[in-house]
Amino acid sequence: MTDATATPLAIGLTGGIGSGKTTVADLFAARGAAIVDTDLIAHRLSAPDGIAIDALRQTFGERFITAQGALDRDRMRELVFADSGARKRLEAILHPLIRSETERIASLSKGPYLMFVVPLLVESARWKQRTDRILVVDCSIDTQISRVMRRNQLSVEQVKAIIAAQSSREERLQAADDVIENDDDDSAALAPQVDRLHALYCRLAGRQPNS
């Protein structure tokens, strides 16, 4: 029997834009993993009435806030890709709030292990220290481009700029303890990979799958 007060096994799930992190996280959640998605947290913080909105408005101005009171993500994306100083100001607002909310949610989560979904995990020394293993969802750059163009209606140039701003595919794979291949848009190909890793993570956590 494991010590209920012990720090739970923490898995960091990451991958480039369009790799399928959310799909993979949902499959782990269906098997009982406790998922903490930092992207979803960031969206809540910058949604209408989100606790980051006042600071975002004061720092960037009213034109970066939509009529509904949320962060204008398209306009902010254009700004931060063109201006590294703006990116740093945005991160200075959001990152501390994301960290505190992430830990709050993690402390309340139930499951055989914790899985943190972090798009920029490989770029963050803090996240590499916070997690016990890094799981990378991997696909080709061509697959990333086609998925993101289809999903977000962005141009090839816009998607390539986003990919270039992230760690390279090679850097992510070098940092990985585990890899899920996701070049096919077929969840049936993902299921056995998720099953194998879920069993491994439960074993490392001293838990039985689905317990």
C-alpha positions as CSV (number, residue, x, y, z in Angstrom):
1,M,0.0,0.0,0.0
2,T,1.3,3.5,-0.9
3,D,1.5,6.4,1.5
4,A,-1.6,8.5,0.8
5,T,0.3,11.6,1.9
6,A,3.2,11.0,-0.5
7,T,3.6,13.3,-3.5
8,P,1.8,11.7,-6.4
9,L,3.7,10.6,-9.5
10,A,3.7,13.6,-11.9
11,I,3.8,13.1,-15.7
12,G,4.5,16.1,-17.9
13,L,2.6,15.7,-21.2
14,T,3.8,18.0,-24.0
15,G,4.2,18.2,-27.8
16,G,4.3,20.8,-30.5
17,I,1.2,22.7,-31.7
18,G,-1.1,20.3,-33.6
19,S,0.5,17.2,-32.2
20,G,-2.7,16.0,-30.5
21,K,-1.9,16.7,-26.8
22,T,-5.6,17.2,-25.9
23,T,-6.7,14.0,-27.6
24,V,-4.0,12.0,-25.8
25,A,-4.8,13.7,-22.5
26,D,-8.5,12.8,-22.9
27,L,-7.6,9.2,-23.5
28,F,-5.5,9.1,-20.3
29,A,-8.4,10.8,-18.4
30,A,-10.8,8.1,-19.6
31,R,-8.4,5.6,-18.0
32,G,-8.5,7.4,-14.6
33,A,-5.5,9.7,-14.8
34,A,-5.8,13.1,-13.1
35,I,-5.3,15.7,-15.8
36,V,-4.2,19.3,-15.1
37,D,-4.2,21.2,-18.4
38,T,-2.3,24.5,-18.2
39,D,-3.7,25.7,-21.6
40,L,-7.3,25.4,-20.2
41,I,-6.2,27.2,-17.1
42,A,-4.7,30.0,-19.1
43,H,-7.9,30.3,-21.1
44,R,-10.0,30.5,-18.0
45,L,-7.7,33.2,-16.5
46,S,-8.1,35.3,-19.7
47,A,-11.8,34.6,-20.3
48,P,-14.6,37.2,-19.5
49,D,-14.3,38.0,-15.8
50,G,-11.0,36.0,-15.6
51,I,-8.7,37.1,-12.9
52,A,-6.0,38.1,-15.4
53,I,-8.2,40.5,-17.4
54,D,-7.6,43.6,-15.4
55,A,-3.9,43.3,-15.5
56,L,-4.0,42.5,-19.2
57,R,-6.1,45.5,-19.9
58,Q,-3.8,47.8,-17.9
59,T,-0.7,46.5,-19.5
60,F,-1.8,46.2,-23.2
61,G,-4.7,48.5,-23.5
62,E,-8.4,48.1,-24.2
63,R,-7.9,47.1,-27.8
64,F,-6.5,43.7,-26.7
65,I,-9.8,43.0,-24.8
66,T,-12.8,41.8,-26.8
67,A,-16.3,43.3,-26.5
68,Q,-17.2,40.2,-24.4
69,G,-14.4,41.1,-21.9
70,A,-11.9,38.3,-22.9
71,L,-8.4,38.5,-24.1
72,D,-8.3,39.0,-27.9
73,R,-6.1,36.0,-28.6
74,D,-5.6,36.6,-32.3
75,R,-4.4,40.2,-31.7
76,M,-2.2,39.1,-28.8
77,R,-0.7,36.3,-30.8
78,E,0.3,38.7,-33.6
79,L,1.8,41.1,-31.0
80,V,3.9,38.6,-29.1
81,F,5.3,37.0,-32.2
82,A,6.5,40.4,-33.4
83,D,7.6,41.8,-30.1
84,S,9.6,39.7,-27.6
85,G,9.2,42.4,-24.9
86,A,5.4,42.1,-25.2
87,R,5.7,38.3,-24.8
88,K,7.7,38.8,-21.6
89,R,5.1,41.2,-20.2
90,L,2.3,38.7,-21.1
91,E,4.2,35.9,-19.4
92,A,4.9,38.0,-16.3
93,I,1.1,38.4,-15.9
94,L,0.0,34.9,-16.8
95,H,2.7,32.5,-15.6
96,P,2.4,33.2,-11.8
97,L,-1.4,32.9,-12.0
98,I,-1.1,29.7,-14.0
99,R,1.4,28.2,-11.5
100,S,-0.8,28.9,-8.5
101,E,-4.0,27.7,-10.1
102,T,-2.2,24.6,-11.5
103,E,-1.0,23.7,-8.0
104,R,-4.4,24.4,-6.5
105,I,-6.1,22.0,-9.0
106,A,-3.4,19.4,-8.6
107,S,-3.9,19.4,-4.8
108,L,-7.6,18.5,-5.3
109,S,-7.1,16.0,-8.1
110,K,-7.8,12.3,-7.6
111,G,-6.2,9.5,-9.6
112,P,-3.4,7.0,-9.7
113,Y,-1.0,9.8,-11.0
114,L,-1.1,13.4,-12.1
115,M,-0.6,14.4,-15.7
116,F,0.2,18.0,-16.4
117,V,-0.5,19.1,-20.0
118,V,2.1,21.8,-20.7
119,P,2.7,23.0,-24.3
120,L,6.0,24.6,-23.5
121,L,7.3,22.1,-20.9
122,V,10.6,21.4,-22.6
123,E,11.3,25.2,-22.7
124,S,10.7,25.4,-18.9
125,A,13.3,24.3,-16.3
126,R,10.7,24.6,-13.6
127,W,8.4,22.1,-15.3
128,K,11.1,19.7,-16.0
129,Q,11.9,19.8,-12.2
130,R,8.2,19.5,-11.3
131,T,7.5,16.3,-13.3
132,D,8.9,12.8,-12.8
133,R,8.6,11.8,-16.4
134,I,8.1,13.7,-19.7
135,L,5.7,12.2,-22.2
136,V,6.0,13.7,-25.7
137,V,3.2,13.4,-28.3
138,D,5.1,13.4,-31.6
139,C,4.2,13.9,-35.2
140,S,5.8,15.3,-38.4
141,I,6.0,19.0,-39.0
142,D,3.9,18.5,-42.1
143,T,1.2,16.9,-40.0
144,Q,1.4,19.8,-37.5
145,I,1.0,22.4,-40.2
146,S,-2.0,20.7,-41.9
147,R,-3.8,20.1,-38.6
148,V,-3.3,23.7,-37.3
149,M,-4.3,25.2,-40.6
150,R,-7.5,23.2,-40.6
151,R,-8.3,23.8,-37.0
152,N,-7.4,27.5,-36.6
153,Q,-7.8,28.7,-40.2
154,L,-4.2,30.1,-40.1
155,S,-1.9,30.4,-43.1
156,V,1.1,28.2,-43.7
157,E,3.4,31.1,-42.7
158,Q,1.6,31.8,-39.4
159,V,1.7,28.1,-38.4
160,K,5.4,27.9,-39.3
161,A,6.1,30.9,-37.2
162,I,4.4,29.3,-34.2
163,I,6.3,26.1,-34.7
164,A,9.6,28.0,-35.0
165,A,8.9,29.8,-31.6
166,Q,8.6,26.4,-29.8
167,S,11.3,23.9,-29.1
168,S,12.2,21.8,-32.1
169,R,10.9,18.3,-32.6
170,E,14.4,17.0,-32.0
171,E,14.7,18.9,-28.7
172,R,11.4,17.5,-27.4
173,L,12.3,13.9,-28.3
174,Q,15.7,14.3,-26.6
175,A,13.9,15.4,-23.4
176,A,11.3,12.6,-23.6
177,D,11.1,9.6,-21.3
178,D,8.2,8.3,-23.2
179,V,6.8,9.1,-26.7
180,I,3.4,8.6,-28.3
181,E,3.4,8.6,-32.1
182,N,0.4,10.5,-33.5
183,D,0.8,11.1,-37.3
184,D,-2.5,9.4,-38.1
185,D,-5.8,11.1,-37.4
186,D,-7.0,7.8,-36.0
187,S,-7.6,7.5,-32.2
188,A,-7.5,3.7,-32.6
189,A,-3.8,3.9,-33.2
190,L,-3.4,5.9,-30.0
191,A,-5.3,3.6,-27.7
192,P,-2.7,0.8,-27.4
193,Q,0.1,3.3,-26.8
194,V,-1.9,5.0,-24.1
195,D,-2.9,1.7,-22.5
196,R,0.8,0.6,-22.3
197,L,1.9,3.9,-20.7
198,H,-1.1,4.1,-18.3
199,A,-0.1,0.6,-17.0
200,L,3.5,1.8,-16.6
201,Y,2.6,5.0,-14.8
202,C,0.2,3.1,-12.5
203,R,3.0,0.6,-11.7
204,L,5.5,3.4,-11.0
205,A,2.9,5.1,-8.7
206,G,2.3,1.8,-6.9
207,R,-1.3,1.7,-8.0
208,Q,-3.4,-0.7,-9.9
209,P,-4.9,0.5,-13.2
210,N,-8.4,1.9,-12.7
211,S,-8.0,1.7,-9.0
